[in-house]
Amino acid sequence: SIGTRWREMLRHPRGQIMFETQIEEDATAGEADQTATENQTATENQSGGSNTNEILEGEQTTLKNFQKKINIGQDYHLTDKEILDIAEESTKNREEIDEQIREVDKRLRHPPEKATQEYIRKLETKKRQLEQLSAMEHALIKAAAFEIMKYGDPVDYIIKVYNRLHVGDTGIGKVMLLSIACQSVLNSEGLQPKLSGASGKGKTHAAKAMYHLMPDVGYKLEGSLSAKSLFYHPDLQAGTVVFSDDVRINDDLDDTLKRAMANFQQKTPHRTVIKGEYTELEIPERITWWMTSVDSPFTDELLNRLFGLDVDDSVDQDIKVSEQQLYHAKYGTESLPENDPDIYIYRAIIHKVKGESLKVIVPYADRIAWSASADRRNLPRFLDLIRAFATMKYMQRFELIDNQIWADIKDFEDAKALWELGKAGLTTKLTVAELRFLNWIVGKTPHSINQIEKGYMKPDGKPYIPEAIRKMLHGKKDGKGLVDKVPGMLVHGSGGKNDEKTYEIPFFDDKSGMEVVTLKPEGDNPTSQEPLFSDATNP
């Protein structure tokens, strides 16, 4: 039958996609087979029964069943031609990928006599990457991804998938997602997320959830870092996301990170001597760094290059996380599942975006009123948020010329909403924990650490230990605390015998009440509900 033919054509070579079984069940239900037969008959009457049209008709039926089984939150708007193009491209690409998989399998079964463990590891990595590519090339996955990118909201869809894995922290999820999108923007300076929060409050899990959702096809790397290690990485690609958890920063690593971030659109060179020979090494362009830390172990220069956000450490969030953990325990579900259609769709969207190289124009940039010009790095960060939102929806944005798109007013509104979530930290360069403490102590009489311990509590009502308070005030070894970072914070006493140190800050503004960015009206003042141009073909 036609259903059997297209299922064989599109079947994943390792049978890892769960909805294959669902489609089989649909095909035997009766209604789907009858519809497919009717479609086949109509097509054969019109075109002589060409295989191309059989693929088209089979895909139309399949997409209806797919929509019933996997809810992407919207109806399908794909045209017959789009479905046909997806089916043909999928078939062609998967045949090429499957041939590569067979070749790698052959080399794994019959390795060279002197093959090293590194040789075998690279082959296994290559096979895993090819299998993920094959999964993303499945026609139904590509159709769903295309539907969301062209007719839906890819950011909203991806964040919903992310929140299935990690409860809350949607702002952090969006910044990580948009940092990936910036790697496809030729005029971006790059977004470099910094996740902060108390130990055990979910910063690592948030990063791991988004990292897990990225396709493992060669442009993501996880692990600890030494200062010059990435200069020696043999397979580091341009546009890689490097995730380092609980990062420890020394001067040498700080220098490497600053240079690579500043050179976002260019390679970062390093000149050294190896075995007596002069050698030039480099970190490729458009590297994005995801770094987590309990506090902020970064120099001011490096901190100025990071987009800092804190995880939600509220009691309500603790309860929601516990509920999710109990749910996983009850049903035996994996916290980071692999064989899930939503995850394959997410990966297909990201892979498609990663394949683009776009210049994003913000045509209303002269209408943006920015009230925080003292920090010259924050406005470029905000503009990159606009560019990244536009890039995630590039299929829906006006394309002036090839690979040059225009950001919509909606991209500004989305960027502003995201900026508002973290504007206090982005403006003051302080973490949520530091801001909470400052807002508690401001205006009080001088307090010693012992007095602070008795009066200042965590969000769950428990006290801080004196050492934690001391670190917040003075920083870790070779680090900076609030005494160094906050202008106007006063320290009384030497800390010697009978001269206990006390701390006060007469005035502090966390900038949370300030509206940093607005859009000035002009002409008919277009909004996200009104197009920028009366005729989209004539800007």
C-alpha positions in Angstrom: 0.0 0.0 0.0 1.0 3.6 -0.3 1.2 3.9 3.5 3.7 1.0 3.6 5.8 2.6 0.9 6.2 6.0 2.5 6.7 4.6 5.9 9.6 2.4 4.6 11.0 5.5 2.8 11.0 7.6 5.9 11.7 5.1 8.6 14.6 6.0 10.9 17.5 3.5 10.3 17.7 2.6 14.0 14.0 2.7 14.8 14.5 5.3 17.5 11.7 7.7 16.9 8.7 6.7 19.0 6.0 8.1 16.7 6.9 5.5 14.1 4.9 3.0 16.2 2.1 5.6 16.6 1.9 6.0 12.8 1.7 2.2 12.4 -1.2 2.1 14.8 -3.0 4.9 12.9 -2.5 3.1 9.6 -4.2 -0.1 10.9 -7.1 1.9 12.4 -9.1 1.8 9.1 -9.8 5.4 8.5 -6.3 6.4 7.6 -5.9 3.5 5.1 -9.3 4.4 3.5 -8.2 8.1 3.2 -4.9 7.1 1.7 -6.5 4.8 -0.8 -8.9 7.6 -1.8 -6.1 10.0 -2.2 -4.0 7.5 -4.2 -6.9 6.9 -6.6 -7.5 10.6 -7.1 -3.8 11.2 -7.7 -3.4 8.3 -10.1 -6.4 9.6 -12.1 -4.8 13.0 -12.4 -1.1 12.2 -13.0 -0.8 8.6 -14.0 0.2 7.4 -10.5 3.7 9.0 -10.3 5.7 8.1 -7.2 6.2 11.8 -6.4 2.5 12.4 -6.0 2.2 9.2 -4.0 4.7 10.6 -1.5 2.7 13.9 -1.4 -0.6 12.2 -0.8 0.9 9.9 1.8 2.5 12.9 3.6 -0.8 14.8 3.7 -2.5 11.9 5.5 0.4 11.4 7.8 0.6 15.0 8.9 -3.1 14.9 9.9 -2.4 11.8 12.0 0.8 13.4 13.3 -1.1 16.5 14.4 -3.4 14.3 16.5 -0.6 12.4 18.1 1.9 15.2 18.7 0.4 18.5 19.6 2.6 21.4 18.5 0.0 23.9 19.7 -1.3 25.0 16.3 -3.0 23.7 13.2 -0.9 22.9 10.1 -0.8 25.5 7.3 1.7 23.7 5.1 0.8 23.7 1.4 1.0 20.7 -0.9 4.1 22.0 -2.5 5.8 22.5 0.9 4.9 19.0 2.0 6.2 17.6 -1.3 9.5 19.5 -1.0 10.0 18.4 2.6 9.4 14.7 1.6 11.7 14.8 -1.3 14.5 16.6 0.5 14.1 14.3 3.5 14.5 11.2 1.4 17.5 12.5 -0.4 19.3 13.7 2.7 18.6 10.6 4.7 19.8 8.3 2.0 23.2 10.2 2.0 23.3 10.2 5.8 22.5 6.4 6.0 25.3 5.7 3.6 27.7 7.5 5.9 26.4 5.6 8.9 27.0 2.3 7.1 30.5 3.4 6.2 31.2 4.3 9.9 29.7 1.0 11.0 32.0 -0.8 8.7 35.0 1.0 10.0 33.9 0.2 13.6 33.4 -3.5 12.9 36.8 -3.7 11.0 39.1 -1.1 12.5 42.8 -0.9 11.5 45.0 -3.3 13.3 46.7 -0.4 15.2 43.6 1.6 15.8 43.8 3.7 19.0 41.0 4.3 21.5 40.9 7.9 20.3 40.3 6.6 16.7 37.4 4.4 18.0 36.0 7.3 20.1 35.9 9.6 17.1 34.1 7.0 15.0 31.5 6.5 17.7 31.0 10.2 18.1 30.6 10.5 14.3 28.0 7.8 14.3 26.0 9.4 17.1 26.1 12.7 15.3 24.9 11.1 12.0 22.1 9.3 13.7 20.9 12.6 15.2 21.1 14.2 11.8 19.0 11.4 10.4 16.4 11.9 13.1 16.1 15.6 12.4 15.8 14.8 8.7 12.7 12.7 9.2 10.0 14.2 7.0 7.5 14.5 9.8 10.0 16.2 12.1 11.0 18.6 9.4 7.4 19.3 8.6 6.6 20.1 12.2 9.7 22.3 12.5 9.0 24.1 9.3 5.3 24.7 10.3 6.4 26.2 13.6 9.1 28.4 12.1 7.0 29.7 9.2 3.5 29.9 10.8 4.0 29.7 14.6 6.2 31.0 17.4 9.4 28.9 17.6 10.6 30.7 20.7 7.4 30.0 22.6 7.4 26.3 21.4 11.0 25.7 22.4 10.5 27.3 25.9 7.5 25.0 26.5 9.7 22.0 25.7 12.5 23.4 27.9 9.9 23.8 30.8 9.0 20.2 30.4 12.6 19.4 31.4 13.2 22.3 33.8 10.4 24.0 35.8 10.4 27.8 35.6 13.4 30.0 34.8 11.9 30.9 31.4 14.0 34.1 31.2 17.2 32.1 31.5 15.9 29.6 29.0 15.2 32.4 26.5 18.7 34.0 26.9 20.4 30.7 26.3 18.2 30.0 23.3 18.8 33.5 21.9 22.6 33.2 22.5 22.4 30.3 20.0 20.5 32.4 17.5 23.1 35.2 17.7 25.7 32.7 16.3 23.7 33.0 13.0 23.7 36.8 13.0 26.6 38.4 11.1 26.2 41.8 12.8 25.8 40.4 16.4 28.3 41.0 19.1 27.2 37.7 20.8 25.2 37.0 23.9 27.2 35.3 26.7 24.9 33.9 29.4 26.0 33.8 33.1 23.7 31.8 35.3 24.0 32.5 39.0 22.2 31.3 42.1 22.6 29.5 45.4 23.9 25.9 45.4 21.1 23.4 44.7 18.7 25.9 43.3 18.8 24.7 39.7 21.3 26.8 37.7 23.1 23.7 36.5 19.9 21.9 35.7 18.6 24.8 33.7 21.8 24.9 31.6 21.8 21.1 31.2 18.2 21.1 30.1 18.8 23.6 27.3 22.1 22.0 26.4 20.4 18.6 26.2 17.9 20.0 23.7 20.6 21.2 21.3 21.4 18.7 18.6 24.7 16.8 19.2 26.1 17.2 15.7 29.4 18.9 16.4 28.7 22.3 17.7 28.3 21.8 21.5 31.0 21.1 24.1 30.7 20.5 27.8 33.3 20.3 30.5 35.8 22.1 32.7 38.2 24.6 31.1 41.8 25.3 31.4 43.1 28.6 30.2 44.4 27.6 26.7 42.7 24.2 26.2 40.3 25.3 23.5 43.2 26.6 21.4 44.4 23.0 21.1 41.0 21.4 20.5 41.3 19.6 17.2 37.6 19.6 16.3 36.3 22.9 17.7 33.9 24.4 15.1 32.8 28.0 14.6 29.5 28.5 16.3 30.1 26.1 19.1 28.3 26.4 22.5 30.8 25.7 25.3 29.1 24.8 28.6 31.2 25.0 31.8 29.5 24.3 35.2 30.6 26.0 38.4 33.5 27.6 36.5 36.6 28.6 38.3 38.3 31.7 36.9 42.0 32.5 37.0 43.8 35.4 35.3 44.8 33.3 32.3 41.4 31.9 31.7 39.8 35.3 32.3 42.1 36.7 29.5 41.2 34.0 27.1 37.4 34.4 27.7 37.6 38.2 27.3 39.5 38.0 24.0 37.2 35.3 22.5 34.1 37.2 23.5 35.4 40.4 22.1 36.4 38.6 18.9 32.9 37.1 18.5 32.9 37.5 14.7 36.6 36.7 14.2 39.0 34.0 15.2 41.0 34.5 18.4 44.7 33.8 17.8 47.3 32.4 20.2 51.0 32.2 19.4 53.1 29.8 21.3 56.1 27.4 21.1 55.5 23.6 20.8 58.5 21.3 21.0 60.7 24.1 20.1 58.7 25.2 17.1 56.8 28.5 16.7 53.0 27.6 16.4 49.9 29.7 15.8 46.7 28.4 17.3 43.2 29.8 17.3 39.7 29.6 18.7 37.2 29.9 15.9 34.6 32.7 15.6 31.1 32.9 17.1 31.8 30.8 20.2 29.1 31.1 22.9 30.0 30.5 26.5 27.4 29.2 29.0 28.9 29.5 32.5 27.3 28.9 35.8 28.5 30.0 39.2 27.2 30.3 42.8 28.4 33.9 43.0 30.3 36.1 40.4 33.9 35.0 40.3 34.6 37.2 37.3 36.7 40.4 36.9 34.8 43.6 36.1 36.1 43.4 32.5 34.7 39.9 32.0 31.5 40.6 33.9 30.8 43.5 31.5 30.7 41.0 28.6 28.2 38.6 30.3 24.4 38.5 30.3 23.8 37.7 33.9 20.5 36.1 35.1 19.7 34.4 38.3 17.7 31.2 38.8 14.4 31.5 40.8 15.3 30.5 44.4 11.8 31.2 45.8 9.9 28.8 48.0 7.2 28.5 45.3 9.8 27.4 42.9 11.2 24.8 45.4 7.6 23.3 45.6 7.2 23.2 41.8 10.6 21.4 41.4 9.6 18.9 44.1 6.4 18.2 42.3 8.2 17.5 39.1 10.7 15.2 40.8 7.9 13.2 42.3 6.1 13.0 39.0 9.3 11.5 37.4 9.5 9.1 40.2 5.8 8.0 39.9 5.9 7.4 36.2 9.6 6.4 35.8 10.2 9.1 33.3 13.7 10.4 32.4 14.6 13.9 33.5 16.4 14.5 30.2 14.6 12.2 27.7 16.1 11.4 24.3 13.5 9.6 22.2 10.8 12.3 22.3 9.2 13.9 19.2 9.1 17.4 20.8 12.9 17.2 21.4 13.6 16.1 17.8 11.4 19.0 16.5 13.3 21.4 18.8 16.6 20.2 17.5 15.4 20.4 13.9 14.5 24.1 14.5 17.8 24.9 16.1 19.7 23.0 13.3 17.9 25.0 10.7 18.6 28.3 12.4 22.3 27.3 12.9 22.6 26.8 9.2 21.8 30.4 8.4 24.1 33.4 8.2 21.9 36.5 8.4 22.4 40.2 8.7 19.5 41.7 10.8 18.4 45.3 10.2 16.5 47.1 13.0 14.7 49.7 10.8 13.2 51.5 13.8 16.5 51.8 15.7 16.4 55.6 15.6 13.2 55.5 17.6 14.7 53.5 20.4 15.1 55.6 23.5 17.8 54.2 25.8 18.1 55.8 29.3 21.1 53.8 30.6 23.9 55.1 28.3 26.5 55.1 31.1 27.1 51.4 30.5 28.0 51.3 26.8 27.8 47.5 26.6 24.1 47.1 27.6 22.6 48.7 24.5 24.5 46.4 22.1 23.2 43.5 24.3 19.6 44.7 24.0 20.0 45.2 20.2 21.3 41.6 20.0 18.2 40.4 21.8 16.1 42.1 19.0 18.3 40.5 16.3 18.1 37.1 18.0 14.3 37.1 18.3 14.1 38.1 14.6 16.5 35.3 13.6 14.4 32.7 15.4 11.5 33.9 13.2 13.5 34.6 10.1 11.0 32.7 7.9 8.4 35.2 9.0 10.5 38.4 8.6 10.8 40.6 5.6 13.8 39.7 3.6 15.2 42.9 1.9 17.9 41.0 -0.1 19.4 37.5 0.3 20.2 36.7 3.9 19.3 40.2 5.1 16.1 40.4 7.2 14.3 43.3 8.9 13.4 43.0 12.6 9.7 43.5 13.4 8.3 45.7 16.2 7.3 42.5 17.9 11.0 41.6 18.2 11.6 44.8 20.1 8.6 44.1 22.4 9.9 40.6 23.1 13.4 41.9 23.8 12.1 44.6 26.1 10.0 42.1 28.1 13.1 39.8 28.5 15.3 42.7 29.4 12.9 43.8 32.1 13.3 40.4 33.9 17.0 41.0 34.6 17.5 44.8 34.2 18.5 45.3 37.9 21.3 42.8 37.6 22.3 43.9 34.1 22.5 47.5 35.3 24.2 47.0 38.7 26.2 43.8 37.7 25.0 42.2 40.9 23.3 38.9 41.5 19.7 38.6 42.9 21.1 37.4 46.2 23.4 40.5 46.4 20.5 42.8 45.5 18.2 41.2 48.0 20.8 41.8 50.8 21.4 45.4 49.8 17.7 46.2 49.8 17.5 44.7 53.3 20.5 46.6 54.8 20.1 49.9 53.1 19.3 52.7 55.5 19.9 50.6 58.6 22.4 51.4 61.3 25.8 49.8 61.0 25.6 46.0 61.4 28.2 43.4 62.2 28.3 40.0 60.6 26.8 38.5 63.7 24.0 41.0 63.7 23.4 40.4 60.0 23.2 36.6 60.7 20.5 37.1 63.3 18.4 39.5 61.2 18.8 38.6 57.6 17.2 35.4 56.4 17.1 33.3 53.2 13.9 33.3 51.1 12.9 30.1 52.9 13.2 31.8 56.3 16.5 30.0 57.3 19.5 32.0 58.5 22.8 32.4 56.6 26.0 31.1 58.1 28.5 33.8 59.0 31.0 32.5 56.4 28.4 33.0 53.6 27.8 36.6 54.7 31.5 37.3 54.9 32.0 35.9 51.4 29.2 38.1 50.1 30.7 41.2 51.7 34.4 40.6 50.9 34.3 37.9 48.2 36.3 34.7 48.0 40.1 34.7 47.9 41.3 37.1 45.1 37.6 38.0 44.4 35.5 41.0 45.0 32.6 41.3 47.4 29.9 44.0 47.9 32.4 46.2 49.7 34.3 46.5 46.5 31.5 46.5 44.0 28.9 48.8 45.6 29.7 52.6 45.7 28.7 54.1 49.0 29.0 51.0 51.1 30.7 51.8 54.3 32.9 49.7 56.5 33.6 50.7 60.1 36.2 49.2 62.4 39.3 47.3 61.8 38.1 43.8 62.7 40.7 43.6 65.5 40.0 42.9 69.1 37.3 45.2 70.5 36.9 46.8 67.1 34.4 44.6 65.3 33.8 45.5 61.6 30.3 46.8 60.9 28.7 47.6 57.5 26.1 50.1 56.3 24.9 51.7 53.1 23.0 54.9 53.5 21.5 54.9 50.0 21.1 52.3 47.3 19.0 52.2 44.1 18.7 48.8 42.4 17.4 50.5 39.2 14.3 48.2 39.2 12.0 51.1 39.0 13.7 52.7 36.0 12.3 52.2 32.5 15.5 51.6 30.6 14.1 51.4 27.0 11.1 52.7 25.2 10.1 53.2 21.6 9.4 56.7 20.5 6.2 57.2 18.3 6.7 58.1 14.7 4.1 58.6 12.0 1.3 56.1 12.4 3.3 54.4 15.2 3.3 50.8 14.0 3.0 48.1 16.7 3.4 44.4 16.7 -0.2 44.1 15.5 0.5 46.5 12.6 3.1 45.8 9.8 6.1 48.0 9.4 5.2 48.5 5.8 1.8 49.0 4.2 3.1 46.8 1.4 5.5 44.1 2.5 7.1 44.0 -0.9 7.9 47.8 -0.9 9.7 48.9 2.2 
